[in-house]
Amino acid sequence: MTDRLSALPATLDAFRQGQLPLTELARTWREAAQGHQPALPQRYQDVLERVLSQLESSALFTEESCSFSQGDMVDALSDWLTRARAL
């Protein structure tokens, strides 16, 4: 078993503190989810991709003009991680 998800909480903290760029956060999460063994169910991959896409889209707009906040998307990633690790 390869728990590639265990390193992800630190990336959320680093992103929140401005120490990790969004592109690196998204890349790290995608790689971890794809390389995790046992493989995550497809629905988990789909949800993660949707959240990461929304997070990446939110970076194109100011907080006020975006329909979702980066903070909410980071919280959604944290929730996803909790559920994925419970599998």
N, CA, C and O atoms as a MOPAC input file, in Angstrom:
PM7 MOZYME 1SCF
protein

 N      0.85300 1    -1.18900 1     0.00000 1
 C      0.00000 1     0.00000 1     0.00000 1
 C      0.89000 1     1.24100 1     0.00000 1
 O      1.85200 1     1.32800 1     0.76300 1
 N      0.56300 1     2.18100 1    -0.85000 1
 C      1.31400 1     3.42300 1    -0.93500 1
 C      0.40000 1     4.57600 1    -0.54100 1
 O     -0.49200 1     4.95600 1    -1.30000 1
 N      0.62500 1     5.13000 1     0.64600 1
 C     -0.21400 1     6.23700 1     1.12000 1
 C      0.38300 1     7.55700 1     0.66000 1
 O      1.12300 1     8.21200 1     1.39400 1
 N      0.05500 1     7.92900 1    -0.54900 1
 C      0.56000 1     9.18400 1    -1.10100 1
 C     -0.23800 1    10.37000 1    -0.58400 1
 O      0.12500 1    11.51900 1    -0.83400 1
 N     -1.32400 1    10.09900 1     0.13700 1
 C     -2.17100 1    11.17900 1     0.64400 1
 C     -1.63600 1    11.78200 1     1.94100 1
 O     -2.02600 1    12.89000 1     2.31000 1
 N     -0.75900 1    11.07500 1     2.63100 1
 C     -0.30400 1    11.53100 1     3.94700 1
 C      0.47500 1    12.84300 1     3.89300 1
 O      0.52800 1    13.56200 1     4.89100 1
 N      1.07100 1    13.16500 1     2.76900 1
 C      1.84000 1    14.41000 1     2.65300 1
 C      0.96900 1    15.62000 1     2.29700 1
 O      1.44500 1    16.75500 1     2.31900 1
 N     -0.30200 1    15.37900 1     1.97200 1
 C     -1.13000 1    16.47700 1     1.47300 1
 C     -1.52700 1    17.53100 1     2.51000 1
 O     -1.63800 1    18.70100 1     2.14300 1
 N     -1.74700 1    17.18500 1     3.78500 1
 C     -2.10000 1    18.24700 1     4.73600 1
 C     -1.05700 1    19.37200 1     4.79600 1
 O     -1.41200 1    20.54300 1     4.92700 1
 N      0.20400 1    19.01800 1     4.70200 1
 C      1.26000 1    20.03900 1     4.74800 1
 C      1.17000 1    20.97400 1     3.54900 1
 O      1.51300 1    22.15100 1     3.65500 1
 N      0.71000 1    20.45900 1     2.40200 1
 C      0.58800 1    21.33500 1     1.22900 1
 C     -0.53500 1    22.33600 1     1.41900 1
 O     -0.43600 1    23.47200 1     0.95400 1
 N     -1.59800 1    21.93400 1     2.09400 1
 C     -2.68400 1    22.88700 1     2.37200 1
 C     -2.20000 1    24.00100 1     3.28300 1
 O     -2.48700 1    25.17600 1     3.05500 1
 N     -1.46100 1    23.62000 1     4.32000 1
 C     -0.92700 1    24.63000 1     5.24300 1
 C      0.01200 1    25.58600 1     4.51500 1
 O     -0.06100 1    26.80000 1     4.70800 1
 N      0.89000 1    25.04000 1     3.68200 1
 C      1.83900 1    25.87700 1     2.94600 1
 C      1.10600 1    26.80300 1     1.97900 1
 O      1.48800 1    27.96300 1     1.82700 1
 N      0.05900 1    26.30400 1     1.32500 1
 C     -0.71500 1    27.13900 1     0.40800 1
 C     -1.41600 1    28.26400 1     1.16000 1
 O     -1.39300 1    29.41700 1     0.72900 1
 N     -2.03400 1    27.92500 1     2.27500 1
 C     -2.73500 1    28.94400 1     3.07900 1
 C     -1.77800 1    30.04300 1     3.55200 1
 O     -2.16900 1    31.20200 1     3.68600 1
 N     -0.53200 1    29.66700 1     3.80000 1
 C      0.45800 1    30.63700 1     4.28800 1
 C      1.17700 1    31.35200 1     3.15000 1
 O      2.06800 1    32.16600 1     3.39100 1
 N      0.79600 1    31.05400 1     1.91900 1
 C      1.41100 1    31.71000 1     0.77300 1
 C      2.78300 1    31.17000 1     0.41400 1
 O      3.52900 1    31.81700 1    -0.32100 1
 N      3.12500 1    29.99500 1     0.92100 1
 C      4.44000 1    29.41000 1     0.67800 1
 C      4.44700 1    28.39900 1    -0.46200 1
 O      5.50600 1    27.91100 1    -0.85600 1
 N      3.26400 1    28.08200 1    -0.99400 1
 C      3.15700 1    27.10800 1    -2.07500 1
 C      2.23000 1    27.68100 1    -3.13800 1
 O      1.07900 1    28.00400 1    -2.84200 1
 N      2.71100 1    27.81000 1    -4.36500 1
 C      1.84600 1    28.34900 1    -5.42100 1
 C      0.70900 1    27.37600 1    -5.75900 1
 O      0.83400 1    26.16500 1    -5.57800 1
 N     -0.37100 1    27.92100 1    -6.23900 1
 C     -1.54200 1    27.12600 1    -6.57900 1
 C     -1.21300 1    26.03600 1    -7.59200 1
 O     -1.70200 1    24.91300 1    -7.46800 1
 N     -0.40700 1    26.34400 1    -8.57200 1
 C     -0.06500 1    25.35000 1    -9.59200 1
 C      0.63100 1    24.13800 1    -8.97100 1
 O      0.37900 1    23.00000 1    -9.36600 1
 N      1.49700 1    24.38700 1    -8.01100 1
 C      2.21500 1    23.29000 1    -7.33700 1
 C      1.26400 1    22.50200 1    -6.43300 1
 O      1.36000 1    21.27700 1    -6.35100 1
 N      0.36300 1    23.19000 1    -5.76700 1
 C     -0.63200 1    22.52200 1    -4.92700 1
 C     -1.46700 1    21.56900 1    -5.77800 1
 O     -1.63000 1    20.40100 1    -5.42700 1
 N     -1.98700 1    22.05800 1    -6.88000 1
 C     -2.84400 1    21.24400 1    -7.74200 1
 C     -2.06800 1    20.05800 1    -8.31300 1
 O     -2.57900 1    18.93900 1    -8.33600 1
 N     -0.86100 1    20.29000 1    -8.76500 1
 C     -0.04100 1    19.21200 1    -9.32100 1
 C      0.20700 1    18.12200 1    -8.27900 1
 O      0.06900 1    16.93200 1    -8.56300 1
 N      0.56800 1    18.54100 1    -7.08500 1
 C      0.86000 1    17.59500 1    -6.00300 1
 C     -0.36700 1    16.75600 1    -5.65800 1
 O     -0.26300 1    15.54200 1    -5.47700 1
 N     -1.52100 1    17.40100 1    -5.56800 1
 C     -2.75200 1    16.67200 1    -5.23200 1
 C     -3.14300 1    15.70500 1    -6.33200 1
 O     -3.54400 1    14.57600 1    -6.04900 1
 N     -3.03400 1    16.12500 1    -7.56800 1
 C     -3.38900 1    15.22700 1    -8.67400 1
 C     -2.46800 1    14.01100 1    -8.69700 1
 O     -2.93000 1    12.88000 1    -8.85200 1
 N     -1.18500 1    14.23900 1    -8.54500 1
 C     -0.22700 1    13.13000 1    -8.55600 1
 C     -0.46000 1    12.17800 1    -7.38600 1
 O     -0.40200 1    10.96000 1    -7.55100 1
 N     -0.72200 1    12.73000 1    -6.21700 1
 C     -0.94200 1    11.89400 1    -5.03800 1
 C     -2.18900 1    11.03000 1    -5.20500 1
 O     -2.17600 1     9.84600 1    -4.86800 1
 N     -3.25800 1    11.61700 1    -5.71900 1
 C     -4.50600 1    10.86200 1    -5.88800 1
 C     -4.35100 1     9.78400 1    -6.95300 1
 O     -4.87100 1     8.67900 1    -6.79600 1
 N     -3.64700 1    10.09200 1    -8.02500 1
 C     -3.47800 1     9.11900 1    -9.10600 1
 C     -2.53100 1     7.99200 1    -8.70300 1
 O     -2.69400 1     6.85700 1    -9.15100 1
 N     -1.54800 1     8.29400 1    -7.86800 1
 C     -0.57100 1     7.28900 1    -7.49100 1
 C     -0.88300 1     6.54600 1    -6.22200 1
 O     -0.13700 1     5.64800 1    -5.83200 1
 N     -1.97300 1     6.90000 1    -5.56300 1
 C     -2.32800 1     6.25800 1    -4.29300 1
 C     -2.70900 1     4.79900 1    -4.52400 1
 O     -3.43000 1     4.46800 1    -5.46500 1
 N     -2.20800 1     3.94100 1    -3.64600 1
 C     -2.56900 1     2.52800 1    -3.70400 1
 C     -3.11700 1     2.10800 1    -2.35300 1
 O     -2.47900 1     2.40700 1    -1.34300 1
 N     -4.23800 1     1.44400 1    -2.26800 1
 C     -5.03100 1     1.01900 1    -3.40700 1
 C     -5.66000 1     2.21600 1    -4.11700 1
 O     -5.84300 1     3.27900 1    -3.52300 1
 N     -5.98300 1     2.03000 1    -5.37400 1
 C     -6.52800 1     3.11400 1    -6.18900 1
 C     -7.81600 1     3.65500 1    -5.57200 1
 O     -8.64200 1     2.90700 1    -5.04900 1
 N     -7.95800 1     4.95600 1    -5.64700 1
 C     -9.18100 1     5.59400 1    -5.16100 1
 C    -10.31600 1     5.34000 1    -6.15100 1
 O    -10.07700 1     5.23600 1    -7.35400 1
 N    -11.54600 1     5.24200 1    -5.65300 1
 C    -12.68300 1     5.09100 1    -6.57000 1
 C    -12.75500 1     6.27300 1    -7.54600 1
 O    -12.33600 1     7.38300 1    -7.21800 1
 N    -13.28300 1     6.02600 1    -8.72800 1
 C    -13.35700 1     7.06000 1    -9.76000 1
 C    -14.10600 1     8.29900 1    -9.26900 1
 O    -13.74100 1     9.41900 1    -9.62500 1
 N    -15.13400 1     8.11500 1    -8.46900 1
 C    -15.89700 1     9.27700 1    -7.99400 1
 C    -15.02000 1    10.20400 1    -7.14900 1
 O    -15.22200 1    11.41900 1    -7.15300 1
 N    -14.05600 1     9.64700 1    -6.43200 1
 C    -13.13600 1    10.47500 1    -5.65800 1
 C    -12.22700 1    11.26800 1    -6.59500 1
 O    -11.95100 1    12.44300 1    -6.35400 1
 N    -11.77000 1    10.62600 1    -7.65200 1
 C    -10.94700 1    11.32600 1    -8.64600 1
 C    -11.74900 1    12.45700 1    -9.28200 1
 O    -11.23300 1    13.55700 1    -9.47800 1
 N    -13.01800 1    12.18100 1    -9.60300 1
 C    -13.87200 1    13.18500 1   -10.24800 1
 C    -14.10900 1    14.39300 1    -9.34600 1
 O    -14.02500 1    15.53800 1    -9.79100 1
 N    -14.40200 1    14.12900 1    -8.08600 1
 C    -14.64400 1    15.22700 1    -7.13600 1
 C    -13.37000 1    16.04400 1    -6.94000 1
 O    -13.41300 1    17.27400 1    -6.92900 1
 N    -12.25200 1    15.36900 1    -6.78800 1
 C    -10.99800 1    16.08800 1    -6.60700 1
 C    -10.71100 1    16.97700 1    -7.80700 1
 O    -10.32100 1    18.13300 1    -7.64100 1
 N    -10.89500 1    16.46100 1    -8.99300 1
 C    -10.63400 1    17.25400 1   -10.19700 1
 C    -11.55200 1    18.46400 1   -10.26400 1
 O    -11.12300 1    19.54600 1   -10.66300 1
 N    -12.80800 1    18.29200 1    -9.88000 1
 C    -13.75400 1    19.41600 1    -9.88200 1
 C    -13.31600 1    20.49500 1    -8.88300 1
 O    -13.32900 1    21.68300 1    -9.20700 1
 N    -12.93600 1    20.08900 1    -7.69400 1
 C    -12.51000 1    21.06200 1    -6.68500 1
 C    -11.23100 1    21.76800 1    -7.12200 1
 O    -11.12100 1    22.98700 1    -6.99800 1
 N    -10.26500 1    21.00800 1    -7.63400 1
 C     -9.01000 1    21.63600 1    -8.08700 1
 C     -9.26100 1    22.59100 1    -9.26100 1
 O     -8.64800 1    23.65600 1    -9.33100 1
 N    -10.14000 1    22.22400 1   -10.16100 1
 C    -10.46500 1    23.10600 1   -11.29600 1
 C    -11.11000 1    24.39600 1   -10.81500 1
 O    -10.79600 1    25.47500 1   -11.31700 1
 N    -12.00300 1    24.29200 1    -9.85300 1
 C    -12.63300 1    25.49100 1    -9.29700 1
 C    -11.60500 1    26.35800 1    -8.58600 1
 O    -11.63500 1    27.58400 1    -8.69800 1
 N    -10.70600 1    25.73000 1    -7.86100 1
 C     -9.65700 1    26.47000 1    -7.16200 1
 C     -8.77000 1    27.19200 1    -8.17000 1
 O     -8.43700 1    28.36200 1    -7.98100 1
 N     -8.39000 1    26.50200 1    -9.23000 1
 C     -7.56300 1    27.13000 1   -10.26400 1
 C     -8.31900 1    28.26800 1   -10.95000 1
 O     -7.72500 1    29.29900 1   -11.26600 1
 N     -9.60300 1    28.09700 1   -11.18100 1
 C    -10.41000 1    29.15400 1   -11.79300 1
 C    -10.54200 1    30.35900 1   -10.87500 1
 O    -10.55400 1    31.49900 1   -11.33900 1
 N    -10.64000 1    30.11100 1    -9.58500 1
 C    -10.80300 1    31.21600 1    -8.63600 1
 C     -9.58800 1    32.12600 1    -8.62600 1
 O     -9.69700 1    33.30100 1    -8.27300 1
 N     -8.43500 1    31.60100 1    -9.00900 1
 C     -7.21900 1    32.40800 1    -9.03100 1
 C     -7.25900 1    33.45400 1   -10.14100 1
 O     -6.49300 1    34.41800 1   -10.11500 1
 N     -8.13900 1    33.27000 1   -11.10500 1
 C     -8.24400 1    34.21200 1   -12.22400 1
 C     -9.06800 1    35.44200 1   -11.88100 1
 O     -9.06200 1    36.41800 1   -12.63200 1
 N     -9.77700 1    35.40900 1   -10.75500 1
 C    -10.68200 1    36.48300 1   -10.37500 1
 C    -10.34400 1    36.99500 1    -8.98400 1
 O     -9.68000 1    36.32200 1    -8.19500 1
 N    -10.82200 1    38.21100 1    -8.70500 1
 C    -10.70300 1    38.70500 1    -7.33900 1
 C    -11.72700 1    37.96400 1    -6.48600 1
 O    -12.70200 1    37.42500 1    -7.01000 1
 N    -11.51300 1    37.93700 1    -5.21200 1
 C    -12.40000 1    37.21100 1    -4.29500 1
 C    -13.85500 1    37.65200 1    -4.45600 1
 O    -14.76300 1    36.82500 1    -4.37400 1
 N    -14.08500 1    38.94800 1    -4.68400 1
 C    -15.44400 1    39.47100 1    -4.75400 1
 C    -16.15700 1    39.07500 1    -6.05100 1
 O    -17.38200 1    38.95800 1    -6.06800 1
 N    -15.41000 1    38.87000 1    -7.12700 1
 C    -16.05500 1    38.58800 1    -8.40200 1
 C    -16.16400 1    37.10000 1    -8.70300 1
 O    -16.68400 1    36.71700 1    -9.75100 1
 N    -15.69300 1    36.28100 1    -7.81900 1
 C    -15.71700 1    34.84000 1    -8.04000 1
 C    -16.89300 1    34.24100 1    -7.26000 1
 O    -17.19800 1    34.67600 1    -6.14900 1
 N    -17.54100 1    33.25100 1    -7.85000 1
 C    -18.70400 1    32.66500 1    -7.19200 1
 C    -18.32600 1    31.72200 1    -6.04800 1
 O    -19.19700 1    31.28400 1    -5.29700 1
 N    -17.05500 1    31.41100 1    -5.91000 1
 C    -16.58000 1    30.58000 1    -4.79300 1
 C    -15.22400 1    31.10900 1    -4.35900 1
 O    -14.45400 1    31.63100 1    -5.16500 1
 N    -14.95200 1    30.96700 1    -3.08500 1
 C    -13.71000 1    31.52400 1    -2.55900 1
 C    -12.61900 1    30.46300 1    -2.51500 1
 O    -12.89900 1    29.26900 1    -2.41600 1
 N    -11.38600 1    30.91200 1    -2.59000 1
 C    -10.26900 1    29.98000 1    -2.46200 1
 C    -10.30200 1    29.30100 1    -1.10300 1
 O    -10.00300 1    28.11300 1    -0.98700 1
 N    -10.66700 1    30.05600 1    -0.07700 1
 C    -10.75400 1    29.46600 1     1.26300 1
 C    -11.74300 1    28.32200 1     1.31900 1
 O    -11.47800 1    27.29300 1     1.94000 1
 N    -12.89100 1    28.50100 1     0.66600 1
 C    -13.89700 1    27.43300 1     0.62800 1
 C    -13.36600 1    26.22400 1    -0.13700 1
 O    -13.61900 1    25.08300 1     0.24900 1
 N    -12.63600 1    26.47100 1    -1.21500 1
 C    -12.10400 1    25.36800 1    -2.01300 1
 C    -11.00800 1    24.61500 1    -1.25100 1
 O    -10.90700 1    23.39300 1    -1.35700 1
 N    -10.20100 1    25.33200 1    -0.49600 1
 C     -9.16900 1    24.67800 1     0.32300 1
 C     -9.84300 1    23.84500 1     1.41200 1
 O     -9.40300 1    22.73600 1     1.71800 1
 N    -10.90800 1    24.38500 1     1.98900 1
 C    -11.66600 1    23.61200 1     2.98200 1
 C    -12.26200 1    22.35500 1     2.34800 1
 O    -12.30400 1    21.30000 1     2.98000 1
 N    -12.72300 1    22.46700 1     1.10000 1
 C    -13.27600 1    21.30900 1     0.39500 1
 C    -12.19000 1    20.26300 1     0.14600 1
 O    -12.45400 1    19.06400 1     0.23500 1
 N    -10.97500 1    20.70700 1    -0.16400 1
 C     -9.86700 1    19.76400 1    -0.33700 1
 C     -9.58000 1    19.03400 1     0.97000 1
 O     -9.33900 1    17.82700 1     0.97600 1
 N     -9.60600 1    19.76600 1     2.06200 1
 C     -9.36800 1    19.15600 1     3.36700 1
 C    -10.43600 1    18.10800 1     3.67000 1
 O    -10.12700 1    17.02800 1     4.17300 1
 N    -11.67700 1    18.42800 1     3.36800 1
 C    -12.78200 1    17.48300 1     3.58000 1
 C    -12.61800 1    16.26300 1     2.68000 1
 O    -12.81600 1    15.13100 1     3.12100 1
 N    -12.25600 1    16.49300 1     1.42000 1
 C    -12.01500 1    15.38200 1     0.49300 1
 C    -10.92700 1    14.45000 1     1.02900 1
 O    -11.06200 1    13.22700 1     0.98600 1
 N     -9.85600 1    15.04700 1     1.53200 1
 C     -8.74100 1    14.26000 1     2.04600 1
 C     -9.16900 1    13.40500 1     3.22900 1
 O     -8.79200 1    12.23700 1     3.32200 1
 N     -9.94300 1    13.97300 1     4.12100 1
 C    -10.44200 1    13.22500 1     5.27700 1
 C    -11.23600 1    12.00200 1     4.82800 1
 O    -11.06800 1    10.90600 1     5.36300 1
 N    -12.09500 1    12.20500 1     3.84700 1
 C    -12.93100 1    11.10900 1     3.35700 1
 C    -12.10300 1    10.06900 1     2.58800 1
 O    -12.31400 1     8.86600 1     2.74000 1
 N    -11.16700 1    10.54100 1     1.76800 1
 C    -10.35100 1     9.61700 1     0.97900 1
 C     -9.46300 1     8.76200 1     1.88000 1
 O     -9.25500 1     7.58000 1     1.60400 1
 N     -8.95200 1     9.33900 1     2.92900 1
 C     -8.08300 1     8.57400 1     3.82100 1
 C     -8.86200 1     7.58100 1     4.67500 1
 O     -8.28500 1     6.64400 1     5.22700 1
 N    -10.16900 1     7.78500 1     4.78400 1
 C    -11.01400 1     6.88100 1     5.57300 1
 C    -11.41300 1     5.63700 1     4.77600 1
 O    -11.97400 1     4.69700 1     5.34000 1
 N    -11.13100 1     5.62300 1     3.47700 1
 C    -11.50000 1     4.46600 1     2.64700 1
 C    -10.75500 1     3.21000 1     3.07600 1
 O    -10.94600 1     2.14700 1     2.48500 1

